[in-house]
Amino acid sequence: MIGTGKITGRLDRILDRFASRLGIISVVGLLFVICAAVGFYVQTVVSQLEFNHSKFRDQNARNGYVALSDIHRLLMVTQKAVNTGEMTPELKSDFANATDVLFVRLDSLRASIAQHEEIRSAPATINSLDQIIEIADAAIAEDSPDIDLLMDTLLAAAVDARSHLVQFLDDMRRQADKVLDKQSRAVRKQQVVVLANLTCLTLIGSVALLLLRREVLGRRARESAEARVEFLAFFDPLTRLPNRSQFQDRLERMLKDDRPLALLFIDLDEFKMINDTYGHAAGDAVLKHVGGVLSKLANENKGFAARLGGDEYAIVVPSDHVVRLTSLCQRILSDVAAPFSFESESFEIGLSIGLATSTQVSQNETVTLDLLSRVTDFALYASKSAGRGCYTFYNHELEGRYQERRDMLEELPGAIQHGDLEVHLQPKVTLVDKKVFGFEALVRWRRGGQLVPPNQFILIAEESGMVVDIDHFVLRNATKMVADWNTDHGTDFSVSVNLSALHFTSVRIVEWVQDALWSSLLNPSRLTLEITETMEMRDWKQARSVISGLRKLGCKIAIDDFGTGYSSLAYLRTTSADELKIDRSLVEELESSEKARLLLTSVMDIARNLEFEVTVEGIETDRQGSIVTKMGAQNGQGYFFGRPEAPEAAFSAAMNNNRPSRQMSPN
């Protein structure tokens, strides 16, 4: 007997041969021949079935049904003659035409029936139709036939013909059923042959699949899976650039070599707009295109590019040469900005770059991956703040700003907790009489004895998420201040509070506003919540839900900073707001620029058509106030009417302002 080991060895050799290219070609060829043979056989059977069935196709049935229609037409013409009392020339012509058509139909039916003598009802059908034609021909031959007699005779013959036609059509159907039944039995008999062929085909296919699975699919699948896992661990699958993990590993190794290097963080400008407008396929194409450009430039400078996630990239180059790095940044901006097309759409791609060198950072601290990444990110932030589409080097000046920002970021939580934040109020006036009707609540930070303006710490608070706590602080204090003053002095001042876009990701702000109103006892109609459309407010379904909840409390909603480039007409239409606040940027050149006045007039028309109450911000002169009043603005705000002040001073100034009646200058 042959041993088990020898059998296994022989089987393995056979399998290896079949797994070779020649073996696979042989198996595929055999399968093709079998499939072709089975296909030819089945096609032959089908062709025979179609031939048999064609004998009983719809020709006879169609002739029979049309003959019924022709008889009906002949009867209809005769009925018209009965109704008119005579066979007019026109009716006689129609009658003759109907007879001729029926005659032709009878000839066609007679010719086709002659091929199928086995249908017993066929002769009677032909005879009944002949009888109708004889009656019709006799009537045509007479000059003035008896119409009533003709109608009775035709009707009786038609009933007889219809009966025979129906019987004929039924016989045809039964005959067709018999033929089809024979065909079905023939097909069933052939099933055995077909199943036998398919069984052989399945067995051969199974053997081939086992061979391929054993040698090709098994071995190569494992290798492919291992390679895929290894690739995904270190590379981005879309751009095929190193991912964040590989980027950090390589950068740490380069830092340990203690050689000068530069780190560039690159962020695409307005990438979300491409995704939203053209779809994610276009967005992926842009990401791949940018990745290819960055990889090429990095390789030219003996460095590497990486995709960190989303639309964020990084480049590391082994150089701290300012001129060379400047040239690299310029090349990146120009090459990425070159026209790029995807599916007939052309894209203009912009990006912002932040750059830091290990040499610059090491002057004050030991360079680590985290530190170098943080300062480079700050340089990128500076590029975005400068208007985007540019690059920024981390330098001594930026280092001072970075340290200041980091200090503020560390101190801000304590400032919120320990009461170092203050609420200041800026008056809002009715433009017709300049009387103060309310205030906008603005936050100030008393840091080291000095007031820090909001533009120096609000952005930091927004990035860190602490702006939510700041808004909550302002909301509680502002509502209480105004409510207490109204109660104590019999006034009816309102207050406006700004809300960050971060509030509109949940309904928590609705609960905060409700708590503030209940605790302060402020009339809800005297509270206006100012919101700004920003890129961060992406879920407008959720945002509208929050706005709806705020309005149900009785508060008013104002759209802030209209004219800064954020707000869109779609935003205005879909936001249930009461007030439109026009940004100071539309007011600055009112006195000297006709274009500025035309633009503001257009905005006023939009607000009027959408039934918004208009408040114009940034009014600094009497002349500006007069112009916006004539344009139809109801309310104003700006340094001309009062700067932000501590609450007591703001309230006192408002009371003094409202005593005399002041009118806007007519000029």
Buried (B, 14 or more C-beta within 10 A) or exposed (E): EEEEEEEEEEEEEEBEEBBBEEBBEBBEEBBEEBEEEBEEBBEEBEEEBEEBEEEBEEEBBEBBEBBBEBBEBBBEBBBBBBEEEEBEEEBBEBBBEBBBBBBEBBEBBBEBBEEBEEBEBBBBBBEBBBBBBEBBEEBBEEEEBEBEEBBEBBEEBBEBBBBBBBBBBEBBEEBBEEBBEEBEEEBEEBEEEBEEBBEBBEEBBEEBEEBBEBBEBEEEEEEEEEEEEEEEEBBBEEBBBBBBEBBBEBBEEBBEEEEBBBBBBBBBBBBEEBBEEBBEEBBBBBBBBBBBBBBEBBEEBEBBBBBBEEBBBBBBBBBBBBEEBEEBBEBBBEBBBEEBEBEEEEBEBBBBBBBBBBBBBBEEEEBEBEBBBBBBBBBBBBBBEEEBBBBBBBBEEBBEEBEEBBEBBEBBEEBBEEEBBBBBBBBBBBBEEBBBBBBBBBBBBEBEEEEBEBEEBBBBBBEEEBBBBBBBBBBBBBBBBBBBBBEEEEBEBBBBBBBBBBBBBEBEBBEBBBBBBEEBEBBBEBBBBBBBBBEEBEEBEBBBBBBEBBBEBEBBBBBBBBBBEBBEEEBBEEBEBBBBBBBBBBBBBBEEEEEBBEBBBEBBEBBEEEEBBBBBBBBBBEEBBBBBBEBEBBBBBBEBBBEBBEBEBBBEBBBEBBEEEEEBEEE
